Amino acid sequence: MTMPFGYVSPEQLMKDRADYARKGIARGRSVVVLAYDGGILFVAENLSRALHKISEIYDRIAFAAVGKYNEFENLRMAGVRYADLRGYSYDRQDVTGRGLANVFAQTLGTIFTVESKPYEVEIVIAEVGESADEDQIYRLTYDGSVADEHGYVAMGGQADPITTALDERYRDGMPLVDALSLAVELLGRDPTTSEQRGLTPAQLEVAVLERGRPRRKFRRITGDTLSRMLGQEPTGDNRTFTPEGARPDERTSSPPTSLAGGPHEPSGPDQDEDSPD
């Protein structure tokens, strides 16, 4: 049987798409997610003040991502609409990290197999529980694969060396300051030379899902508070909490026509996450 001109086998097509997505993700600066004694910590190297890699999704659920900004922001916004609609239609307790992870996985899997270009993204969905045993961290890759992580996860260009170091140094129930120091140290280490860069608060995006807070568990750590936690001199910026957009009950509850195809917030240009830096 003669193959038509330009024929590419399905195996080769999937391999090419996977290689393309992995290369795009590897160009992004890393994100580390760690469970600590009071909740879940998110730390990212991010020089941009406008384009967030870490965001709130719902009351006790947060989202972190690396890769192409416009693509993971599209997913995030659709996730917010999904959570709002489900919470409004049923009950707020019915919005879970597992449910969001399953929806994101279906969307990413469909895009990977059907669309001409896969999403160059890797994301984490984390949900803080009433106790540490109930915390959930899900890692989703460009092809829709889901991994249930325990304790910590690293994504982005330095994910492999950071994960190796976390395997050796992470321990359950770490205090927040210790977990933050460990994450910042590993993010600042050059994987090829092992040289250490000193990351400043201006180079970091830090947030927590704090178990002890009332209904909305998400909190950003910025300014002098972050400087003190890192053992650095305060900068004079006294901000300790940045509200994450509108309150959940004030957001739109319109159902998305497609999780991956929902409208964008005008929060940034169509570009790679690191390009504004």
C-alpha positions as CSV (number, residue, x, y, z in Angstrom):
1,M,0.0,0.0,0.0
2,T,1.4,3.4,-1.0
3,M,1.3,6.0,1.7
4,P,0.0,9.5,0.6
5,F,2.5,12.2,0.2
6,G,3.2,14.0,3.5
7,Y,1.9,11.2,5.7
8,V,2.9,11.3,9.3
9,S,2.2,8.4,11.6
10,P,0.0,9.1,14.7
11,E,2.9,8.0,17.0
12,Q,5.3,10.5,15.4
13,L,2.7,13.2,15.5
14,M,2.1,12.7,19.2
15,K,5.8,12.6,19.8
16,D,6.4,15.9,17.9
17,R,3.6,17.6,19.8
18,A,5.0,16.4,23.2
19,D,8.5,17.6,22.3
20,Y,7.2,21.0,21.2
21,A,5.2,21.4,24.5
22,R,8.1,20.3,26.7
23,K,10.5,22.7,25.1
24,G,8.1,25.6,25.6
25,I,7.6,24.7,29.3
26,A,11.3,24.3,29.9
27,R,11.9,27.9,28.9
28,G,9.8,29.2,31.8
29,R,11.0,30.1,35.2
30,S,10.2,27.5,37.8
31,V,7.3,27.3,40.4
32,V,7.5,25.4,43.7
33,V,4.5,24.3,45.6
34,L,5.1,23.0,49.2
35,A,2.8,21.9,52.0
36,Y,3.8,23.4,55.3
37,D,2.4,23.1,58.9
38,G,-0.4,25.7,58.3
39,G,-1.4,25.1,54.7
40,I,0.1,25.1,51.2
41,L,2.9,27.5,50.0
42,F,3.4,28.7,46.4
43,V,6.7,30.3,45.3
44,A,7.6,31.4,41.8
45,E,10.4,33.4,40.3
46,N,8.5,36.2,38.5
47,L,9.8,39.6,37.7
48,S,6.5,40.8,36.4
49,R,4.1,42.6,38.7
50,A,1.2,42.4,36.2
51,L,1.3,38.8,35.0
52,H,0.6,36.3,37.8
53,K,1.7,32.7,37.8
54,I,-0.1,32.0,41.1
55,S,-3.8,32.9,41.6
56,E,-6.9,32.1,43.5
57,I,-9.6,29.9,41.9
58,Y,-12.1,29.5,44.7
59,D,-12.5,29.7,48.5
60,R,-9.8,27.1,49.4
61,I,-8.4,26.3,45.9
62,A,-5.4,27.9,44.2
63,F,-3.8,27.6,40.8
64,A,-0.1,27.8,39.7
65,A,1.3,27.5,36.2
66,V,4.4,27.7,34.0
67,G,4.6,28.1,30.3
68,K,2.7,30.3,27.8
69,Y,0.9,33.0,29.8
70,N,-2.1,33.6,27.5
71,E,-2.7,29.8,27.5
72,F,-2.7,29.1,31.2
73,E,-4.6,32.4,31.9
74,N,-7.3,31.1,29.5
75,L,-7.5,27.9,31.6
76,R,-7.5,29.8,34.9
77,M,-10.4,32.1,33.8
78,A,-12.4,29.2,32.6
79,G,-11.7,27.4,35.9
80,V,-13.0,30.3,37.9
81,R,-16.2,30.3,35.8
82,Y,-16.6,26.6,36.3
83,A,-16.1,26.9,40.1
84,D,-18.5,29.8,40.4
85,L,-21.2,28.1,38.4
86,R,-21.0,24.9,40.4
87,G,-20.8,26.7,43.7
88,Y,-23.8,28.8,42.8
89,S,-25.9,25.9,41.4
90,Y,-25.2,23.4,44.2
91,D,-23.1,24.3,47.2
92,R,-19.7,25.9,47.8
93,Q,-18.5,22.7,49.3
94,D,-19.1,20.9,46.0
95,V,-16.3,22.9,44.3
96,T,-13.2,20.7,44.9
97,G,-9.7,20.6,43.7
98,R,-10.2,17.1,42.3
99,G,-13.2,18.2,40.3
100,L,-11.3,21.1,38.8
101,A,-8.3,18.9,38.0
102,N,-10.5,16.4,36.2
103,V,-12.0,19.2,34.1
104,F,-8.6,20.7,33.2
105,A,-7.3,17.3,32.4
106,Q,-10.1,16.7,29.9
107,T,-9.6,20.1,28.3
108,L,-5.8,19.7,28.0
109,G,-6.1,16.1,26.7
110,T,-8.6,17.2,24.0
111,I,-6.4,20.1,22.9
112,F,-3.3,17.9,22.7
113,T,-5.0,15.3,20.5
114,V,-7.3,17.4,18.4
115,E,-5.7,20.9,17.9
116,S,-2.8,21.6,15.6
117,K,-0.7,23.0,18.5
118,P,-0.8,21.8,22.1
119,Y,-0.8,24.1,25.0
120,E,2.7,24.8,26.3
121,V,1.6,24.8,30.0
122,E,2.0,22.8,33.1
123,I,-0.3,23.6,36.0
124,V,-0.9,22.7,39.7
125,I,-4.3,22.8,41.4
126,A,-4.1,22.8,45.2
127,E,-6.8,22.6,47.8
128,V,-6.2,23.1,51.5
129,G,-8.2,21.0,53.9
130,E,-9.3,21.2,57.5
131,S,-6.1,19.1,58.3
132,A,-2.9,18.4,56.6
133,D,-4.1,14.9,55.7
134,E,-6.9,16.5,53.7
135,D,-4.7,18.8,51.6
136,Q,-4.7,18.0,47.9
137,I,-2.1,18.9,45.2
138,Y,-2.6,17.9,41.6
139,R,-0.1,18.4,38.8
140,L,-1.4,18.5,35.2
141,T,0.8,18.3,32.2
142,Y,0.3,19.6,28.6
143,D,-1.3,16.3,27.5
144,G,-3.9,16.1,30.3
145,S,-2.0,13.7,32.5
146,V,-2.8,14.1,36.2
147,A,-0.6,13.2,39.1
148,D,-1.7,13.3,42.7
149,E,1.4,14.8,44.5
150,H,2.2,14.6,48.2
151,G,4.0,17.3,50.0
152,Y,5.6,19.2,47.2
153,V,5.9,19.6,43.4
154,A,8.2,21.7,41.1
155,M,7.4,22.8,37.6
156,G,9.3,24.7,34.8
157,G,12.8,24.8,33.5
158,Q,14.6,23.6,36.7
159,A,11.9,21.2,37.9
160,D,14.2,18.1,37.8
161,P,17.1,19.4,40.0
162,I,14.6,21.1,42.3
163,T,12.6,17.9,42.8
164,T,15.8,15.9,43.5
165,A,16.8,18.4,46.2
166,L,13.3,18.4,47.7
167,D,13.4,14.6,47.9
168,E,16.4,15.0,50.2
169,R,15.5,18.0,52.2
170,Y,11.7,18.4,52.5
171,R,10.0,17.1,55.6
172,D,6.3,17.1,56.6
173,G,5.1,19.8,58.9
174,M,7.7,22.4,58.0
175,P,7.1,25.9,59.4
176,L,6.2,28.5,56.8
177,V,9.5,30.4,57.1
178,D,11.5,27.2,56.7
179,A,9.5,26.1,53.7
180,L,9.8,29.5,52.0
181,S,13.6,29.6,52.6
182,L,14.0,26.2,51.1
183,A,11.9,27.1,48.0
184,V,13.8,30.4,47.4
185,E,17.1,28.7,47.8
186,L,16.3,26.0,45.3
187,L,14.8,28.5,42.8
188,G,18.0,30.6,43.0
189,R,20.4,27.7,42.4
190,D,22.0,27.3,39.0
191,P,21.4,23.7,38.0
192,T,24.6,23.5,35.8
193,T,27.1,25.2,38.1
194,S,25.4,24.9,41.5
195,E,26.1,28.6,42.0
196,Q,23.6,30.4,44.3
197,R,21.7,33.5,43.2
198,G,20.2,35.7,45.9
199,L,16.6,36.3,44.9
200,T,15.0,39.4,46.3
201,P,11.3,39.9,47.1
202,A,10.9,41.9,43.9
203,Q,11.9,38.8,41.9
204,L,9.5,36.5,43.7
205,E,5.8,35.8,43.7
206,V,4.7,34.2,46.9
207,A,1.2,33.1,48.1
208,V,-0.3,30.7,50.6
209,L,-3.5,28.7,51.1
210,E,-3.7,29.4,54.9
211,R,-5.7,26.8,56.8
212,G,-6.5,29.1,59.7
213,R,-8.1,31.9,57.6
214,P,-11.9,32.2,57.3
215,R,-13.7,31.2,54.2
216,R,-11.3,32.5,51.6
217,K,-7.9,30.8,52.3
218,F,-5.8,32.5,49.7
219,R,-3.3,35.2,50.7
220,R,-0.4,36.8,48.9
221,I,2.7,37.6,50.8
222,T,4.5,40.8,49.6
223,G,6.4,43.8,50.6
224,D,8.0,44.1,54.1
225,T,6.4,40.9,55.3
226,L,8.1,38.9,52.6
227,S,11.4,40.7,53.2
228,R,11.3,39.9,56.9
229,M,10.5,36.3,56.2
230,L,13.5,36.0,53.9
231,G,15.7,37.7,56.5
232,Q,16.2,40.8,54.4
233,E,15.9,44.5,55.2
234,P,12.3,45.8,54.7
235,T,11.9,47.9,51.5
236,G,9.3,50.3,53.0
237,D,6.4,48.5,51.1
238,N,4.0,47.5,53.9
239,R,1.6,45.6,51.7
240,T,0.9,42.1,53.2
241,F,-2.2,41.1,51.3
242,T,-3.2,41.7,47.7
243,P,-6.9,40.9,47.0
244,E,-7.3,38.5,44.2
245,G,-9.8,40.3,42.1
246,A,-13.5,40.4,43.0
247,R,-15.0,38.3,45.7
248,P,-16.2,34.9,44.6
249,D,-19.8,35.8,45.1
250,E,-19.4,39.0,43.0
251,R,-17.9,37.2,40.0
252,T,-20.0,36.2,37.0
253,S,-21.7,32.9,37.1
254,S,-22.1,32.5,33.4
255,P,-21.4,29.0,32.2
256,P,-18.4,28.7,29.8
257,T,-19.2,27.3,26.4
258,S,-15.8,25.5,26.5
259,L,-13.3,25.3,29.3
260,A,-10.4,26.1,27.0
261,G,-12.1,28.5,24.8
262,G,-13.6,31.0,27.3
263,P,-12.9,34.8,27.0
264,H,-9.8,36.4,28.3
265,E,-9.4,39.0,31.0
266,P,-7.4,41.9,29.4
267,S,-4.6,41.3,31.9
268,G,-1.7,40.8,29.6
269,P,-0.5,40.5,26.0
270,D,-0.4,37.3,24.0
271,Q,3.1,36.3,24.9
272,D,5.3,33.9,26.8
273,E,5.2,34.2,30.6
274,D,8.8,35.4,30.8
275,S,8.8,37.9,27.9
276,P,7.8,41.0,30.1
277,D,10.9,40.4,32.1
